[in-house]
């Protein structure tokens, strides 16, 4: 062995579950990507919900519409 070189036992490059560190890092990156993907999808779902809620708020409730139409009809008949 040359000076400055350190031999590493295979035990030091595995996780506590026995998986190799490269595999553990790869899985961690994939989990992070999945988390970002799910967060992005939930933002899309939230925006659809918000747009729908805002659009519905511009519509009159059917009872209010019927009440307005009936009072307008009654006013037109009274003339």
C-alpha positions as CSV (number, residue, x, y, z in Angstrom):
1,X,0.0,0.0,0.0
2,X,1.3,3.4,-1.0
3,X,1.6,6.3,1.5
4,X,-1.5,8.4,1.5
5,X,-3.8,5.6,0.3
6,X,-6.5,4.4,2.6
7,X,-8.2,1.1,2.1
8,X,-11.9,1.2,2.9
9,X,-13.7,-1.9,4.2
10,X,-16.9,-2.7,2.3
11,X,-18.7,-2.4,5.7
12,X,-18.1,1.4,5.6
13,X,-19.8,1.9,2.2
14,X,-23.1,0.2,3.1
15,X,-26.0,1.6,4.9
16,X,-27.4,0.1,8.1
17,X,-29.8,-1.9,6.0
18,X,-27.0,-3.4,4.0
19,X,-27.6,-1.5,0.8
20,X,-24.7,0.0,-1.0
21,X,-24.3,3.8,-0.6
22,X,-24.6,4.5,-4.3
23,X,-27.9,2.7,-4.4
24,X,-29.1,4.6,-1.3
25,X,-28.1,7.9,-2.9
26,X,-29.9,7.0,-6.1
27,X,-33.1,6.1,-4.2
28,X,-32.9,9.3,-2.2
29,X,-32.7,11.4,-5.4
30,X,-35.7,9.5,-6.9
31,X,-37.7,10.1,-3.7
32,X,-36.9,13.8,-3.9
33,X,-38.0,13.9,-7.5
34,X,-41.2,12.2,-6.7
35,X,-41.8,14.7,-3.9
36,X,-41.3,17.6,-6.2
37,X,-43.6,16.0,-8.9
38,X,-46.4,15.4,-6.3
39,X,-46.0,19.0,-5.0
40,X,-46.3,20.3,-8.6
41,X,-49.4,18.2,-9.3
42,X,-51.0,19.4,-6.1
43,X,-50.4,23.0,-7.2
44,X,-52.2,22.3,-10.4
45,X,-55.1,20.7,-8.5
46,X,-55.2,23.7,-6.1
47,X,-55.3,26.2,-9.0
48,X,-58.1,24.4,-10.7
49,X,-60.1,24.4,-7.4
50,X,-59.4,28.1,-6.9
51,X,-60.4,29.1,-10.4
52,X,-63.6,27.0,-10.2
53,X,-64.4,28.6,-6.8
54,X,-63.8,32.1,-8.2
55,X,-65.9,31.5,-11.3
56,X,-68.8,30.1,-9.3
57,X,-68.8,33.1,-7.0
58,X,-69.7,35.3,-10.1
59,X,-72.8,33.2,-10.7
60,X,-76.1,34.0,-8.9
61,X,-77.6,31.3,-6.9
62,X,-80.7,29.8,-8.8
63,X,-83.1,31.0,-6.0
64,X,-81.7,34.5,-6.3
65,X,-82.0,34.4,-10.1
66,X,-85.6,33.1,-9.9
67,X,-86.5,35.8,-7.3
68,X,-85.0,38.6,-9.5
69,X,-86.8,37.3,-12.6
70,X,-90.2,36.9,-10.9
71,X,-90.0,40.4,-9.4
72,X,-89.1,41.8,-12.8
73,X,-92.0,39.9,-14.3
74,X,-94.4,41.2,-11.7
75,X,-93.2,44.8,-12.3
76,X,-93.7,44.4,-16.1
77,X,-97.2,43.0,-15.5
78,X,-98.1,45.9,-13.1
79,X,-97.5,48.5,-15.9
